[in-house]
């Protein structure tokens, strides 16, 4: 039986995938693993994402406790996103997913070439 986005699945894999589900969430986390960034910086570093989609994913990740949204005051007030301590526990998982993805890309290329 499918679980709605608001419910937490009893399956650990489904629970994890619900956090990074979305075309851009993995990329957002990967970019923020380098350093905290403003929304506009993230938008520039992720070609193809719309501002609306970026903001939606950022809100989801903040809501899941993966990111921290910090409003900074000054001459030009702005918001900075960073990975929370809890979110940092996902980085080894993302590294493994990235590694597997690279292998999968190569397998797919070689499979298409063999056809």
Backbone as a chain_set.jsonl record, in Angstrom:
{"seq": "XXXXXXXXXXXXXXXXXXXXXXXXXXXXXXXXXXXXXXXXXXXXXXXXXXXXXXXXXXXXXXXXXXXXXXXXXXXXXXXXXXXXXXXXXXXXXXXXXXXXXXXXXXXXXXXXXXX", "coords": {"N": [[0.842, -1.18, 0.0], [0.677, 2.19, -0.931], [2.445, 4.887, 0.608], [1.599, 8.048, 1.85], [3.153, 11.263, 1.21], [3.237, 12.611, 3.605], [3.237, 10.759, 5.597], [5.372, 8.587, 7.472], [7.142, 5.973, 6.221], [7.338, 2.548, 7.203], [9.31, 1.114, 6.108], [12.748, 1.252, 5.884], [14.22, 1.974, 3.572], [12.312, 3.213, 1.924], [11.721, 5.35, 3.636], [14.15, 6.795, 3.634], [14.385, 7.364, 0.891], [12.173, 9.007, 0.56], [13.03, 11.387, 1.592], [15.073, 12.28, -0.135], [13.738, 12.223, -2.473], [12.895, 13.47, -5.577], [13.767, 15.396, -8.372], [15.917, 17.175, -8.037], [16.934, 17.211, -5.414], [19.131, 15.636, -4.514], [21.232, 16.837, -5.925], [21.138, 19.426, -4.877], [21.843, 18.912, -2.202], [24.403, 17.896, -2.631], [25.745, 20.144, -3.662], [25.55, 21.862, -1.443], [27.109, 20.463, 0.293], [29.633, 21.271, -0.137], [29.805, 23.902, 0.801], [27.995, 26.371, 2.783], [25.29, 28.115, 1.164], [23.694, 30.866, -0.517], [20.333, 31.27, -1.729], [20.298, 32.302, -4.356], [22.905, 31.702, -5.19], [22.858, 28.904, -5.198], [20.953, 28.515, -7.187], [22.338, 29.435, -9.439], [24.342, 27.5, -9.603], [23.136, 25.164, -10.309], [22.276, 24.109, -13.159], [19.334, 24.289, -15.101], [17.392, 23.968, -13.104], [14.449, 25.431, -11.803], [13.652, 28.505, -10.116], [11.404, 28.325, -8.531], [11.155, 25.532, -8.149], [13.562, 25.001, -6.835], [13.223, 26.456, -4.421], [11.018, 25.095, -3.395], [12.102, 22.49, -2.964], [14.129, 23.169, -1.137], [12.589, 24.019, 1.053], [11.32, 21.588, 1.691], [13.552, 20.031, 2.465], [14.493, 21.482, 4.642], [12.277, 21.19, 6.29], [12.451, 18.45, 6.782], [14.59, 18.404, 8.426], [17.104, 18.25, 7.367], [18.427, 20.363, 6.186], [19.541, 23.642, 7.233], [18.04, 26.738, 7.538], [19.105, 29.931, 7.475], [18.585, 33.198, 8.32], [20.231, 36.062, 7.43], [21.195, 39.19, 8.606], [21.969, 42.55, 7.612], [23.464, 44.922, 5.369], [22.325, 44.047, 3.02], [19.909, 42.019, 3.58], [19.682, 38.46, 3.651], [19.142, 34.945, 2.899], [20.734, 32.019, 4.005], [21.576, 28.718, 3.253], [22.457, 25.68, 4.799], [23.879, 22.449, 5.491], [22.492, 20.518, 8.025], [23.637, 19.136, 11.182], [22.482, 16.647, 11.492], [21.757, 16.22, 8.816], [24.261, 15.935, 7.703], [24.846, 13.31, 8.159], [23.851, 12.041, 6.0], [25.621, 12.385, 3.937], [27.703, 10.372, 3.461], [26.054, 8.403, 2.382], [25.073, 9.673, 0.094], [27.478, 9.924, -1.286], [28.015, 7.239, -1.862], [25.797, 6.648, -3.463], [26.341, 8.374, -5.588], [28.722, 7.262, -6.54], [27.801, 4.73, -7.367], [26.031, 5.617, -9.31], [27.794, 6.709, -11.233], [29.031, 4.355, -12.133], [26.8, 3.087, -13.187], [26.119, 4.805, -15.277], [28.293, 4.349, -16.979], [27.906, 1.611, -17.557], [25.464, 1.754, -18.894], [26.212, 3.306, -21.12], [28.052, 1.577, -22.35], [26.383, -0.574, -22.878], [24.601, 0.522, -24.708], [26.369, 1.074, -26.762], [27.044, -1.483, -27.539], [24.86, -2.423, -28.841]], "CA": [[0.0, 0.0, 0.0], [1.515, 3.372, -0.993], [2.451, 5.774, 1.767], [1.568, 9.44, 1.406], [4.36, 12.007, 1.521], [3.19, 13.105, 4.978], [3.435, 9.635, 6.503], [6.699, 7.988, 7.441], [7.054, 4.55, 5.918], [8.032, 1.635, 8.106], [10.443, 0.583, 5.352], [13.847, 2.215, 5.97], [14.608, 2.464, 2.243], [11.288, 4.186, 1.541], [11.876, 6.532, 4.492], [15.289, 7.548, 3.131], [14.091, 7.87, -0.449], [11.195, 10.087, 0.643], [13.763, 12.612, 1.899], [15.82, 12.756, -1.312], [12.871, 12.088, -3.634], [12.783, 14.713, -6.319], [14.795, 15.492, -9.41], [17.042, 18.051, -7.72], [17.352, 17.207, -4.013], [20.495, 15.114, -4.404], [22.142, 17.868, -6.435], [21.148, 20.509, -3.882], [22.646, 18.448, -1.069], [25.799, 17.772, -3.084], [26.289, 21.511, -3.738], [25.676, 22.399, -0.086], [28.147, 19.736, 1.031], [30.857, 22.031, -0.352], [29.755, 25.073, 1.686], [26.669, 27.01, 2.826], [25.055, 28.995, 0.016], [22.448, 31.62, -0.641], [19.422, 30.724, -2.728], [20.735, 32.724, -5.69], [24.119, 30.941, -5.521], [22.417, 27.55, -5.552], [20.269, 28.608, -8.481], [23.378, 29.57, -10.483], [25.198, 26.312, -9.703], [22.35, 23.998, -10.73], [21.647, 24.418, -14.446], [18.083, 23.608, -15.419], [16.4, 24.036, -12.037], [13.758, 26.714, -11.721], [13.678, 29.083, -8.772], [10.256, 27.768, -7.814], [11.478, 24.153, -7.758], [14.623, 25.082, -5.839], [12.632, 26.883, -3.151], [10.177, 23.985, -2.914], [12.976, 21.444, -2.432], [14.783, 23.688, 0.065], [11.598, 23.962, 2.141], [11.164, 20.173, 2.068], [14.76, 19.577, 3.155], [14.483, 22.149, 5.949], [11.214, 20.526, 7.046], [12.92, 17.118, 7.19], [15.721, 18.562, 9.337], [18.346, 17.981, 6.643], [19.065, 21.666, 5.975], [19.272, 24.755, 8.137], [17.786, 28.004, 6.847], [19.533, 30.988, 8.381], [18.375, 34.541, 7.789], [21.337, 36.922, 7.843], [20.907, 40.623, 8.513], [23.091, 43.364, 7.136], [23.067, 45.909, 4.359], [21.419, 43.314, 2.14], [19.495, 40.783, 4.265], [19.535, 37.309, 2.765], [19.006, 33.642, 3.533], [21.807, 31.08, 3.697], [21.244, 27.324, 3.561], [23.581, 24.791, 5.083], [23.456, 21.111, 5.902], [22.465, 20.358, 9.476], [24.453, 18.031, 11.697], [21.74, 15.442, 11.123], [21.874, 16.082, 7.368], [25.62, 15.483, 7.385], [24.875, 11.846, 8.207], [23.458, 11.554, 4.673], [26.678, 12.572, 2.944], [28.294, 9.103, 3.004], [25.055, 7.721, 1.547], [25.083, 10.358, -1.205], [28.726, 9.559, -1.961], [27.829, 5.88, -2.388], [24.832, 6.752, -4.565], [27.07, 9.009, -6.691], [29.654, 6.257, -7.064], [27.015, 3.748, -8.094], [25.51, 6.303, -10.492], [28.866, 6.77, -12.24], [29.155, 3.005, -12.711], [25.592, 2.829, -13.977], [26.254, 5.584, -16.52], [29.238, 3.623, -17.833], [27.247, 0.376, -18.012], [24.45, 2.153, -19.894], [26.928, 3.718, -22.339], [28.6, 0.379, -22.967], [25.249, -1.38, -23.353], [24.09, 1.175, -25.932], [27.391, 0.906, -27.808], [27.069, -2.9, -27.956], [23.649, -2.723, -29.635]], "C": [[0.888, 1.245, 0.0], [1.359, 4.234, 0.265], [2.437, 7.202, 1.253], [2.841, 10.136, 1.854], [4.401, 12.458, 2.979], [3.41, 11.996, 5.997], [4.876, 9.137, 6.386], [6.531, 6.494, 7.254], [7.803, 3.748, 6.971], [9.241, 1.008, 7.418], [11.578, 1.612, 5.372], [14.272, 2.78, 4.613], [13.602, 3.499, 1.764], [11.413, 5.473, 2.345], [13.017, 7.404, 3.992], [14.983, 8.159, 1.767], [13.072, 9.01, -0.416], [11.872, 11.422, 0.938], [14.468, 13.145, 0.655], [15.02, 12.598, -2.603], [12.707, 13.445, -4.305], [13.974, 14.848, -7.242], [16.056, 16.205, -8.933], [17.588, 17.93, -6.304], [18.769, 16.679, -3.82], [21.52, 16.14, -4.842], [22.254, 19.025, -5.451], [22.035, 20.11, -2.7], [24.125, 18.36, -1.44], [26.458, 19.151, -3.135], [26.512, 22.081, -2.333], [26.712, 21.646, 0.746], [29.499, 20.45, 0.897], [30.951, 23.213, 0.608], [28.319, 25.592, 1.749], [26.515, 27.97, 1.651], [23.73, 29.728, 0.148], [21.612, 30.971, -1.74], [19.9, 31.062, -4.142], [22.004, 31.984, -6.128], [23.756, 29.528, -5.956], [21.782, 27.542, -6.935], [21.28, 28.681, -9.626], [24.182, 28.286, -10.664], [24.456, 25.057, -10.15], [21.617, 24.334, -12.024], [20.356, 23.612, -14.637], [17.026, 23.673, -14.337], [15.739, 25.412, -12.064], [13.815, 27.221, -10.283], [12.552, 28.499, -7.92], [10.553, 26.353, -7.308], [12.563, 24.137, -6.689], [14.043, 25.437, -4.469], [11.767, 25.776, -2.559], [11.031, 22.878, -2.282], [13.699, 21.91, -1.166], [13.836, 23.631, 1.261], [11.401, 22.524, 2.626], [12.343, 19.699, 2.903], [14.91, 20.236, 4.529], [13.452, 21.474, 6.849], [11.601, 19.148, 7.547], [14.121, 17.189, 8.134], [17.072, 18.329, 8.688], [19.135, 19.272, 6.424], [18.689, 22.641, 7.078], [19.108, 26.002, 7.283], [18.114, 29.113, 7.829], [19.37, 32.332, 7.696], [19.491, 35.433, 8.332], [20.982, 38.378, 7.587], [22.153, 41.353, 8.027], [22.563, 44.385, 6.162], [22.061, 45.296, 3.398], [21.026, 42.015, 2.837], [19.288, 39.646, 3.26], [19.442, 36.032, 3.592], [20.153, 32.752, 3.068], [21.352, 29.692, 4.125], [22.522, 26.543, 3.802], [23.024, 23.442, 5.514], [23.545, 21.024, 7.422], [23.387, 19.217, 9.902], [23.795, 16.699, 11.339], [21.857, 15.176, 9.621], [23.243, 15.588, 6.93], [25.715, 13.953, 7.406], [24.462, 11.233, 6.874], [24.597, 11.605, 3.662], [27.372, 11.276, 2.534], [27.34, 8.31, 2.102], [25.047, 8.348, 0.154], [26.357, 10.037, -1.986], [28.619, 8.17, -2.574], [26.864, 5.884, -3.571], [25.522, 7.341, -5.792], [28.023, 8.008, -7.348], [28.914, 5.21, -7.891], [26.465, 4.363, -9.384], [26.545, 6.411, -11.602], [29.033, 5.418, -12.935], [27.971, 2.702, -13.625], [25.637, 3.575, -15.311], [27.172, 4.859, -17.491], [28.613, 2.345, -18.389], [26.243, 0.704, -19.105], [25.123, 2.565, -21.207], [27.439, 2.485, -23.083], [27.509, -0.52, -23.526], [24.711, -0.805, -24.653], [25.078, 1.012, -27.069], [27.379, -0.51, -28.363], [25.875, -3.234, -28.832], [23.861, -2.545, -31.087]], "O": [[1.773, 1.355, 0.848], [0.296, 4.293, 0.883], [3.174, 7.537, 0.326], [3.529, 9.667, 2.761], [5.482, 12.666, 3.531], [3.74, 12.276, 7.15], [5.507, 9.256, 5.335], [5.854, 5.832, 8.041], [8.78, 4.22, 7.553], [10.103, 0.433, 8.083], [11.383, 2.74, 4.918], [14.644, 3.95, 4.523], [13.99, 4.549, 1.252], [11.233, 6.564, 1.805], [12.877, 8.626, 3.93], [15.283, 9.327, 1.519], [13.106, 9.89, -1.277], [11.348, 12.475, 0.574], [14.459, 14.353, 0.419], [15.546, 12.811, -3.695], [12.412, 14.444, -3.648], [15.082, 14.439, -6.893], [17.154, 15.874, -9.38], [18.635, 18.51, -6.018], [19.528, 17.238, -3.028], [22.56, 16.297, -4.203], [23.347, 19.543, -5.22], [22.878, 20.891, -2.259], [24.992, 18.714, -0.641], [27.599, 19.311, -2.701], [27.538, 22.706, -2.068], [27.145, 22.137, 1.789], [30.395, 20.255, 1.717], [32.014, 23.501, 1.159], [27.512, 25.29, 0.869], [27.49, 28.568, 1.197], [22.797, 29.283, 0.816], [22.126, 30.221, -2.57], [19.905, 30.2, -5.021], [22.161, 31.674, -7.308], [24.274, 29.017, -6.949], [22.052, 26.658, -7.748], [21.087, 28.052, -10.666], [24.656, 28.008, -11.766], [25.069, 24.008, -10.348], [20.474, 24.789, -11.994], [20.308, 22.412, -14.366], [15.852, 23.45, -14.629], [16.393, 26.424, -12.316], [14.007, 26.442, -9.35], [12.735, 28.219, -6.736], [10.236, 26.021, -6.166], [12.495, 23.351, -5.744], [14.347, 24.779, -3.474], [11.787, 25.551, -1.349], [10.717, 22.389, -1.197], [13.864, 21.132, -0.227], [14.238, 23.239, 2.356], [11.325, 22.275, 3.829], [12.16, 19.044, 3.929], [15.401, 19.61, 5.468], [13.716, 21.217, 8.024], [11.144, 18.717, 8.606], [14.616, 16.158, 8.59], [18.082, 18.22, 9.383], [20.365, 19.271, 6.472], [17.673, 22.49, 7.757], [19.933, 26.288, 6.415], [17.487, 29.229, 8.882], [19.939, 32.578, 6.632], [19.672, 35.545, 9.544], [20.53, 38.747, 6.503], [23.255, 40.805, 8.042], [21.368, 44.678, 6.13], [21.079, 45.93, 3.013], [21.727, 41.012, 2.706], [18.781, 39.86, 2.159], [19.635, 36.037, 4.807], [20.501, 32.735, 1.887], [20.812, 29.511, 5.217], [23.525, 26.717, 3.109], [21.848, 23.318, 5.858], [24.549, 21.409, 8.022], [23.853, 18.437, 9.072], [24.466, 15.748, 10.937], [22.037, 14.031, 9.206], [23.372, 14.906, 5.913], [26.574, 13.375, 6.74], [24.69, 10.046, 6.637], [24.539, 10.931, 2.634], [27.615, 11.087, 1.343], [27.775, 7.631, 1.172], [25.019, 7.636, -0.85], [26.318, 9.894, -3.208], [29.085, 7.949, -3.692], [27.094, 5.196, -4.566], [25.316, 6.866, -6.909], [28.105, 7.93, -8.574], [29.351, 4.848, -8.984], [26.436, 3.707, -10.426], [26.222, 6.229, -12.776], [29.158, 5.343, -14.158], [28.135, 2.13, -14.702], [25.24, 3.038, -16.345], [26.875, 4.762, -18.682], [28.78, 2.036, -19.569], [26.177, 0.016, -20.123], [24.648, 2.208, -22.285], [27.274, 2.369, -24.298], [27.71, -1.165, -24.555], [24.4, -1.544, -25.587], [24.677, 0.832, -28.219], [27.675, -0.714, -29.54], [25.893, -4.26, -29.512], [22.94, -2.759, -31.876]]}, "num_chains": 1, "name": "protein.A"}
